Amino acid sequence: MVLPAPSKTPPSFRYLRRLIRRNLTVHEFLSLTLQLAFVSYLVVNLILLLLRLDVLWILLIAPPYFLYIRYILVRNRRFFLELDPYRVFYYWISIISFVSFIGYAVVRGITTTVYYYMGYLAAILGVVVVFRYYFKSRYGRDYTYGVVEEVKNGLIRVFVHDDIAANVKPGYYWVDSVPEAEPGRVVKLLIENRTLRGAVPVRILEVYLTDQSSQTSTEPKEEIE
């Protein structure tokens, strides 16, 4: 846990597979593990604040959580489709959460005036907005990748992995068919952001051939540039 080394074999997810009956890939299970760990950390800290326990409890819970997040990222770095966005997102959102809980406990111990609480929450919200802007400007993109699963009646069914950089949830999506998009081939997909629903693939931009040495574009040359 303290000094993890990259593993050559993926984890089995023995207990998680019992809870999740869907046929997920290793990448999806790792992403789900990080999400569950972060949500659990938030819930535990909220309970501590509601119970008005000493701030020391928040300090004691943080090290095991951060070590676990680091363990998951370092130990399984070879099995993330794209490690950097996940590492930056969970490290920084966890730090922001930790500082937020500590700060809230300190403010509550100093004053009970509602205006101080509102000001503090507004400051935290501002930090979250700044981080969101930074993350999107550095890692965000308007495309993702998928694998063609089925071609039917002018439509293509593609499987898309969990993609935090494009804000796309894993699953199957239907898009319009294009030439050379055959089952098993990798395609580049244009995404469309939808409020409170994440992004969804809407159109195929490129089709990568089976040898991965060439690709076919479905966009006019000027639009690509």
Backbone bond lengths (Angstrom), bond angles and torsions (degrees), N, CA, C in turn:
res aa  C-N    CA-C-N  psi(-1)  N-CA   C-N-CA  omega(-1)  CA-C   N-CA-C  phi
1 M - - - 1.460 - - 1.524 112.39 -
2 V 1.326 116.82 -37.34 1.462 120.18 -176.73 1.524 111.67 -80.60
3 L 1.326 116.99 -43.39 1.462 121.76 -179.17 1.524 109.34 -126.66
4 P 1.326 117.88 71.66 1.472 119.95 -177.86 1.527 111.51 -72.72
5 A 1.315 115.46 149.66 1.462 122.42 176.06 1.523 108.42 -116.19
6 P 1.327 118.41 145.35 1.473 120.69 178.98 1.522 111.96 -56.63
7 S 1.305 115.87 133.17 1.453 121.65 -179.47 1.524 110.88 -87.96
8 K 1.332 115.69 149.35 1.461 120.75 177.46 1.523 111.88 -91.31
9 T 1.315 116.37 -13.74 1.464 120.81 179.47 1.525 109.40 -123.65
10 P 1.315 117.86 143.22 1.470 120.50 -179.65 1.516 111.45 -71.26
11 P 1.318 118.50 154.09 1.473 121.49 176.32 1.521 110.78 -67.41
12 S 1.313 115.84 158.54 1.470 120.05 -176.98 1.525 112.94 -84.42
13 F 1.331 117.80 -24.21 1.470 122.41 -177.15 1.532 110.06 54.12
14 R 1.306 116.14 45.77 1.472 121.23 -173.98 1.517 112.29 -57.65
15 Y 1.332 117.10 -47.32 1.468 120.13 -176.54 1.524 111.76 -79.31
16 L 1.322 115.98 -36.28 1.460 119.23 -178.75 1.523 111.27 -67.39
17 R 1.327 116.96 -34.85 1.463 120.00 179.08 1.534 111.73 -66.51
18 R 1.326 116.71 -26.34 1.468 119.62 177.22 1.519 111.28 -71.34
19 L 1.323 115.99 -31.12 1.467 120.32 179.64 1.522 112.12 -83.72
20 I 1.337 115.91 -37.12 1.456 121.31 -177.59 1.514 108.73 -104.60
21 R 1.306 116.93 110.56 1.462 121.30 -176.17 1.526 112.68 -85.24
22 R 1.320 117.77 -7.05 1.455 121.00 -179.40 1.526 110.33 -73.32
23 N 1.318 115.60 153.39 1.462 121.64 179.79 1.528 109.33 -86.46
24 L 1.331 116.43 83.15 1.453 121.75 -177.22 1.527 110.73 -95.55
25 T 1.331 115.17 156.57 1.459 120.59 177.01 1.528 109.38 -84.66
26 V 1.326 116.00 172.24 1.463 120.75 178.17 1.521 110.44 -60.09
27 H 1.322 116.95 -41.68 1.462 121.02 179.51 1.523 111.14 -59.11
28 E 1.337 117.17 -43.87 1.462 120.59 179.78 1.526 111.65 -65.67
29 F 1.319 116.69 -39.74 1.466 119.78 178.61 1.529 111.44 -65.86
30 L 1.316 117.08 -38.02 1.466 120.17 177.17 1.526 110.69 -65.51
31 S 1.313 116.46 -43.30 1.463 120.05 177.60 1.527 110.95 -62.49
32 L 1.323 116.69 -41.51 1.461 121.01 178.83 1.524 110.92 -65.29
33 T 1.334 117.13 -38.07 1.463 121.11 177.52 1.520 111.10 -61.14
34 L 1.322 117.07 -43.54 1.468 121.13 178.09 1.527 111.20 -64.14
35 Q 1.326 116.70 -41.35 1.461 120.24 179.33 1.525 111.34 -63.11
36 L 1.325 116.37 -45.54 1.467 120.32 -179.43 1.520 111.49 -64.60
37 A 1.335 116.70 -39.18 1.460 120.22 178.72 1.521 110.67 -64.04
38 F 1.335 116.90 -43.51 1.465 120.35 -178.65 1.527 111.37 -67.24
39 V 1.325 117.00 -44.40 1.471 120.49 179.42 1.525 110.34 -63.07
40 S 1.326 116.93 -41.07 1.468 120.47 178.02 1.525 110.94 -61.68
41 Y 1.322 115.86 -40.85 1.471 120.35 178.42 1.527 110.88 -62.29
42 L 1.320 116.92 -41.85 1.467 120.41 178.33 1.528 111.02 -64.15
43 V 1.329 116.22 -45.67 1.472 120.27 -177.18 1.526 111.24 -62.75
44 V 1.332 116.45 -44.53 1.469 120.16 -179.43 1.524 110.58 -61.89
45 N 1.312 117.42 -43.83 1.459 120.54 179.96 1.526 112.16 -66.98
46 L 1.315 116.88 -36.92 1.469 119.36 176.49 1.520 111.06 -63.90
47 I 1.328 116.21 -40.22 1.467 119.70 177.38 1.524 111.24 -62.80
48 L 1.334 116.04 -41.53 1.468 119.80 178.39 1.522 111.14 -61.73
49 L 1.331 116.84 -38.75 1.467 119.70 179.10 1.526 111.12 -69.59
50 L 1.330 116.21 -40.18 1.462 119.27 179.90 1.529 111.26 -66.35
51 L 1.324 116.68 -33.87 1.458 120.55 178.23 1.530 112.71 -80.32
52 R 1.339 114.99 -6.54 1.471 121.97 178.71 1.530 111.66 57.63
53 L 1.308 115.58 40.36 1.453 120.17 176.17 1.527 110.46 -77.67
54 D 1.303 115.66 166.97 1.462 120.63 -178.07 1.527 110.62 -62.01
55 V 1.332 116.52 145.77 1.459 122.05 -179.49 1.528 111.13 -61.58
56 L 1.314 117.00 -18.41 1.455 120.76 178.15 1.528 111.81 -59.05
57 W 1.336 117.00 -32.50 1.457 120.37 178.92 1.523 111.33 -63.25
58 I 1.309 116.98 -38.92 1.473 120.95 177.58 1.526 110.27 -64.80
59 L 1.337 115.65 -37.83 1.458 120.18 178.18 1.526 111.76 -68.08
60 L 1.326 116.92 -33.83 1.464 120.59 -178.57 1.526 112.43 -75.27
61 I 1.318 117.17 -31.71 1.460 120.91 -177.96 1.533 111.72 -76.62
62 A 1.310 116.96 -29.96 1.468 120.64 -174.08 1.531 114.10 -61.15
63 P 1.362 121.02 -48.49 1.475 119.74 -176.92 1.530 114.47 -57.27
64 P 1.350 119.76 -48.29 1.476 118.25 178.17 1.525 112.74 -59.94
65 Y 1.335 116.29 -38.16 1.466 119.24 -179.86 1.521 111.01 -65.22
66 F 1.332 117.32 -48.50 1.465 120.22 -178.98 1.523 111.49 -64.44
67 L 1.326 117.32 -36.93 1.461 120.35 176.88 1.524 111.02 -64.65
68 Y 1.319 116.28 -38.25 1.465 119.79 -179.87 1.524 111.03 -67.94
69 I 1.336 116.95 -44.40 1.465 120.62 178.22 1.528 110.04 -60.34
70 R 1.316 116.71 -44.52 1.464 120.67 179.03 1.529 110.85 -64.50
71 Y 1.315 116.52 -38.57 1.463 120.90 178.71 1.529 110.90 -61.03
72 I 1.320 116.66 -46.56 1.471 120.90 -179.90 1.523 110.86 -61.35
73 L 1.325 117.04 -43.33 1.458 120.95 -176.95 1.522 112.50 -71.66
74 V 1.319 117.03 -42.48 1.468 120.34 -177.71 1.518 111.12 -76.96
75 R 1.315 116.09 -46.16 1.461 120.46 -176.75 1.523 112.17 -61.83
76 N 1.336 116.27 -35.54 1.466 120.62 -174.36 1.522 112.73 -113.60
77 R 1.302 117.44 27.27 1.458 120.83 -175.31 1.525 112.54 -60.62
78 R 1.322 118.00 -27.91 1.457 121.39 -178.35 1.525 112.99 -75.85
79 F 1.325 116.80 -13.12 1.461 119.98 -173.31 1.527 113.07 -107.70
80 F 1.331 116.92 0.61 1.461 120.67 170.29 1.532 108.32 -84.74
81 L 1.316 116.37 135.74 1.460 118.98 178.04 1.522 111.23 -65.09
82 E 1.328 116.29 -31.52 1.474 122.16 177.95 1.525 106.47 -152.15
83 L 1.318 116.96 103.41 1.460 121.09 -169.57 1.525 113.62 -75.32
84 D 1.314 118.32 -44.98 1.467 121.66 -170.30 1.528 114.29 -52.97
85 P 1.340 120.35 -48.71 1.473 118.66 179.82 1.520 113.32 -58.60
86 Y 1.322 117.44 -39.47 1.466 120.48 179.82 1.518 110.75 -69.04
87 R 1.324 116.92 -40.92 1.464 120.65 -179.71 1.525 110.74 -64.11
88 V 1.307 117.67 -48.84 1.463 120.99 -179.20 1.526 110.74 -64.64
89 F 1.325 117.00 -43.85 1.465 120.01 -177.29 1.519 111.70 -61.70
90 Y 1.333 117.52 -51.28 1.475 119.59 -174.25 1.521 112.60 -75.01
91 Y 1.318 118.09 -32.72 1.459 119.00 175.22 1.524 110.67 -63.04
92 W 1.322 116.11 -50.36 1.464 119.26 -174.00 1.519 112.95 -74.61
93 I 1.331 118.39 -38.61 1.456 118.89 179.36 1.526 110.25 -68.58
94 S 1.330 116.83 -28.69 1.468 120.33 176.50 1.524 110.55 -72.39
95 I 1.325 117.01 -40.96 1.473 120.41 177.24 1.524 110.64 -63.23
96 I 1.328 116.53 -44.25 1.466 120.36 178.67 1.527 110.38 -60.59
97 S 1.329 117.20 -41.81 1.465 121.10 179.46 1.520 111.13 -64.49
98 F 1.327 116.30 -44.06 1.461 120.50 -179.84 1.528 110.83 -60.50
99 V 1.327 116.51 -48.60 1.466 120.70 179.52 1.528 110.62 -62.93
100 S 1.332 116.31 -36.72 1.471 120.21 -179.78 1.525 111.44 -63.50
101 F 1.324 117.06 -45.66 1.463 120.53 -179.48 1.527 111.39 -66.51
102 I 1.315 115.80 -43.89 1.470 118.99 178.70 1.524 110.41 -62.21
103 G 1.317 116.27 -46.69 1.463 120.70 -179.81 1.518 112.61 -61.29
104 Y 1.342 116.07 -40.68 1.462 119.65 179.36 1.524 111.05 -63.98
105 A 1.329 116.52 -41.55 1.462 120.17 178.67 1.527 110.87 -63.62
106 V 1.327 116.65 -38.81 1.470 120.50 178.91 1.517 111.10 -66.91
107 V 1.348 116.88 -45.17 1.467 120.89 179.66 1.520 110.37 -61.69
108 R 1.318 117.06 -40.96 1.465 120.57 179.56 1.520 111.66 -64.06
109 G 1.334 116.39 -32.43 1.459 119.19 179.07 1.514 113.34 -77.13
110 I 1.347 117.06 -19.64 1.460 120.86 -178.18 1.518 112.14 -89.64
111 T 1.354 115.29 -43.50 1.465 118.84 -174.08 1.520 110.16 -147.55
112 T 1.321 115.52 159.18 1.467 121.59 175.16 1.522 111.21 -114.78
113 T 1.325 116.97 7.67 1.463 121.29 179.94 1.520 110.07 -69.54
114 V 1.325 117.03 129.45 1.454 121.70 -174.48 1.523 112.02 -64.31
115 Y 1.353 117.60 -29.73 1.466 120.11 -177.39 1.529 111.43 -65.56
116 Y 1.307 117.64 -32.98 1.470 120.64 176.80 1.530 110.49 -67.44
117 Y 1.327 116.18 -39.56 1.468 119.68 177.65 1.529 110.65 -63.78
118 M 1.321 115.81 -44.86 1.460 120.01 -179.53 1.518 111.14 -63.59
119 G 1.331 116.13 -41.71 1.459 120.01 178.49 1.526 111.96 -64.02
120 Y 1.330 115.71 -40.55 1.466 119.89 -179.99 1.527 110.69 -66.42
121 L 1.327 117.38 -45.25 1.457 120.93 179.24 1.522 111.50 -63.40
122 A 1.340 116.28 -36.53 1.473 120.01 176.80 1.527 110.66 -64.70
123 A 1.338 116.62 -38.61 1.467 120.46 178.71 1.534 110.57 -65.55
124 I 1.332 117.43 -42.52 1.461 121.00 178.21 1.525 110.40 -63.33
125 L 1.324 116.40 -42.66 1.455 120.64 178.07 1.527 110.47 -60.01
126 G 1.337 116.14 -40.20 1.462 120.19 177.52 1.519 111.99 -61.92
127 V 1.336 116.51 -40.28 1.468 120.86 178.39 1.526 110.48 -63.82
128 V 1.334 116.34 -41.74 1.461 120.73 179.31 1.526 110.85 -63.34
129 V 1.323 116.69 -41.74 1.471 120.89 179.13 1.523 110.59 -63.94
130 V 1.325 116.92 -42.17 1.471 120.61 178.35 1.528 110.54 -63.11
131 F 1.332 116.81 -43.34 1.460 120.01 178.76 1.521 110.78 -63.79
132 R 1.318 116.93 -40.99 1.468 120.37 178.95 1.525 110.38 -60.97
133 Y 1.317 116.21 -42.78 1.468 119.93 178.81 1.523 110.75 -64.13
134 Y 1.338 116.78 -43.23 1.463 121.02 179.24 1.521 110.57 -62.34
135 F 1.327 116.70 -45.21 1.464 120.23 -177.32 1.526 110.68 -64.42
136 K 1.331 117.67 -43.78 1.455 120.50 -179.25 1.516 111.89 -67.90
137 S 1.335 116.55 -36.70 1.467 119.31 -179.57 1.524 111.66 -70.42
138 R 1.333 117.73 -29.44 1.462 120.82 -177.89 1.535 112.79 -92.09
139 Y 1.324 116.66 -40.88 1.461 119.43 -174.69 1.526 114.04 -116.59
140 G 1.308 117.44 -18.52 1.456 119.76 -175.43 1.525 112.45 -65.28
141 R 1.307 115.80 147.48 1.459 121.53 177.01 1.522 109.43 -151.90
142 D 1.317 115.40 160.29 1.461 120.89 -177.35 1.522 111.63 -101.84
143 Y 1.313 116.68 26.25 1.457 120.89 177.33 1.523 109.20 -148.43
144 T 1.317 114.69 161.45 1.453 121.75 174.94 1.517 107.88 -146.37
145 Y 1.328 116.36 -175.97 1.456 120.56 -178.40 1.523 109.84 -124.03
146 G 1.309 114.90 150.89 1.457 120.36 178.88 1.515 110.78 -148.37
147 V 1.318 114.92 171.31 1.462 121.99 178.76 1.522 108.75 -117.16
148 V 1.322 116.62 129.69 1.459 121.28 -179.83 1.528 109.39 -68.34
149 E 1.321 116.05 125.60 1.458 121.39 179.81 1.523 112.32 -105.68
150 E 1.337 115.95 -33.41 1.464 119.08 -174.10 1.521 109.64 -157.60
151 V 1.327 116.24 143.51 1.463 123.03 174.48 1.518 107.31 -119.94
152 K 1.356 116.24 123.09 1.460 118.43 -173.53 1.527 110.50 -154.25
153 N 1.333 115.79 124.23 1.475 122.92 173.78 1.529 113.13 50.54
154 G 1.312 116.55 47.17 1.451 120.47 177.41 1.510 114.91 77.79
155 L 1.321 116.90 7.04 1.461 122.14 178.29 1.526 110.28 -122.28
156 I 1.319 115.02 156.94 1.458 121.14 179.06 1.521 108.83 -125.35
157 R 1.324 115.63 132.18 1.464 121.52 175.87 1.519 108.37 -99.26
158 V 1.337 115.23 118.45 1.465 120.20 -177.17 1.521 109.72 -117.83
159 F 1.332 114.77 147.79 1.455 120.38 173.59 1.522 108.74 -101.25
160 V 1.325 115.75 129.33 1.468 121.82 -178.89 1.523 108.66 -118.27
161 H 1.333 116.29 132.02 1.456 121.03 176.87 1.531 110.78 -76.15
162 D 1.318 115.89 164.15 1.462 120.69 172.32 1.522 108.93 -58.39
163 D 1.321 116.71 125.85 1.473 121.67 -174.91 1.522 108.25 -134.25
164 I 1.333 116.50 97.38 1.461 120.67 -176.42 1.519 111.45 -70.53
165 A 1.330 117.43 -28.06 1.463 120.55 179.78 1.522 111.64 -69.60
166 A 1.327 116.82 -35.40 1.462 121.11 178.97 1.523 111.99 -96.80
167 N 1.340 117.34 -4.28 1.462 123.26 -179.51 1.528 111.47 60.95
168 V 1.336 115.77 41.12 1.466 121.83 -179.99 1.522 109.31 -110.23
169 K 1.321 115.78 133.01 1.460 121.09 177.04 1.526 109.88 -82.44
170 P 1.339 117.38 149.44 1.466 119.04 179.11 1.518 111.31 -68.65
171 G 1.320 115.13 147.75 1.454 118.86 178.36 1.515 111.97 154.09
172 Y 1.318 115.09 -171.76 1.460 122.35 -179.37 1.522 109.44 -103.23
173 Y 1.325 115.81 138.56 1.458 121.92 -178.74 1.526 109.09 -134.87
174 W 1.342 114.90 146.55 1.463 121.25 176.41 1.523 109.40 -102.66
175 V 1.329 116.63 130.88 1.467 122.34 176.62 1.525 108.09 -135.69
176 D 1.338 116.13 166.84 1.463 120.50 179.54 1.517 111.27 -66.10
177 S 1.325 115.02 144.02 1.455 120.68 -178.55 1.526 111.42 -72.75
178 V 1.321 115.48 150.40 1.472 122.68 175.57 1.529 107.67 -136.08
179 P 1.349 117.17 159.46 1.467 119.64 179.05 1.533 111.53 -60.19
180 E 1.329 115.36 147.06 1.457 124.76 174.75 1.537 114.20 70.26
181 A 1.316 117.47 3.52 1.469 120.07 176.34 1.513 108.42 -85.77
182 E 1.309 115.83 95.42 1.451 122.22 -177.78 1.527 110.26 -112.67
183 P 1.327 117.46 156.86 1.471 120.18 179.46 1.526 112.24 -53.20
184 G 1.335 114.81 132.98 1.457 120.83 179.69 1.514 114.13 97.86
185 R 1.315 117.96 -13.77 1.462 120.02 -178.23 1.529 111.21 -87.82
186 V 1.314 114.87 147.97 1.464 121.76 178.39 1.522 109.00 -86.37
187 V 1.327 116.00 136.93 1.464 121.04 179.82 1.527 110.32 -128.54
188 K 1.291 115.42 150.79 1.458 122.54 174.51 1.520 107.85 -98.44
189 L 1.331 116.94 128.21 1.459 121.79 -170.89 1.520 111.87 -117.58
190 L 1.313 116.22 133.29 1.460 121.32 170.58 1.520 108.61 -75.35
191 I 1.334 117.06 136.94 1.462 120.27 -179.39 1.519 110.49 -112.53
192 E 1.310 114.38 159.48 1.461 121.57 178.20 1.523 108.14 -128.41
193 N 1.318 116.92 122.78 1.459 121.21 179.77 1.519 110.73 -77.97
194 R 1.322 115.93 134.24 1.457 122.07 178.73 1.515 109.05 -123.74
195 T 1.299 116.50 133.47 1.458 122.14 -174.70 1.522 111.54 -58.64
196 L 1.329 115.49 126.16 1.462 124.26 177.01 1.528 113.66 64.17
197 R 1.331 117.20 8.94 1.463 119.42 -178.96 1.522 111.84 -126.51
198 G 1.313 117.58 2.87 1.447 119.72 -177.06 1.514 111.19 77.04
199 A 1.319 116.19 -166.50 1.457 121.46 -178.95 1.525 110.18 -105.89
200 V 1.332 115.47 153.94 1.465 120.98 178.09 1.524 108.75 -133.72
201 P 1.326 118.07 143.36 1.466 120.89 175.11 1.526 110.39 -67.23
202 V 1.324 116.72 138.13 1.459 120.38 -178.13 1.526 113.47 -124.35
203 R 1.356 116.59 -21.12 1.466 118.19 -176.52 1.519 110.19 -160.13
204 I 1.330 116.11 148.33 1.459 121.52 176.95 1.527 109.56 -85.18
205 L 1.321 115.84 128.99 1.459 121.60 177.73 1.519 112.49 -96.76
206 E 1.318 116.51 -40.71 1.460 120.63 -178.38 1.516 110.20 -143.52
207 V 1.320 115.01 149.58 1.456 121.81 175.18 1.519 107.88 -116.70
208 Y 1.318 116.29 121.45 1.462 121.14 178.77 1.522 108.39 -92.00
209 L 1.334 115.27 126.01 1.452 120.14 -177.48 1.523 110.52 -71.50
210 T 1.300 116.35 168.28 1.461 120.97 -170.81 1.515 112.97 -62.51
211 D 1.338 117.65 -30.70 1.460 118.61 -178.54 1.514 112.61 -85.33
212 Q 1.350 116.90 -2.61 1.461 122.59 178.08 1.535 112.78 61.74
213 S 1.348 117.78 12.23 1.460 120.15 -178.40 1.513 112.56 -96.51
214 S 1.331 117.10 -12.21 1.459 120.42 179.52 1.508 108.08 -147.02
215 Q 1.311 116.30 169.94 1.451 120.29 -178.74 1.508 109.78 -150.04
216 T 1.292 117.12 155.58 1.449 123.50 179.64 1.512 108.43 -116.30
217 S 1.319 117.40 126.12 1.455 121.42 -179.23 1.515 110.27 -93.02
218 T 1.312 116.76 148.39 1.464 121.79 177.12 1.524 111.24 -109.93
219 E 1.322 117.88 11.98 1.447 122.63 -178.49 1.528 110.08 -112.98
220 P 1.347 118.54 148.05 1.466 120.15 172.46 1.517 110.55 -60.88
221 K 1.323 116.28 153.52 1.450 121.34 -176.01 1.531 112.45 -57.71
222 E 1.326 117.79 -43.98 1.461 120.55 -177.76 1.519 110.97 -63.83
223 E 1.319 117.69 -39.46 1.468 120.04 -178.40 1.532 111.11 -68.36
224 I 1.337 117.00 -34.51 1.452 120.47 176.74 1.524 109.57 -62.90
225 E 1.322 118.23 -46.99 1.459 121.78 179.68 1.519 111.66 -62.40
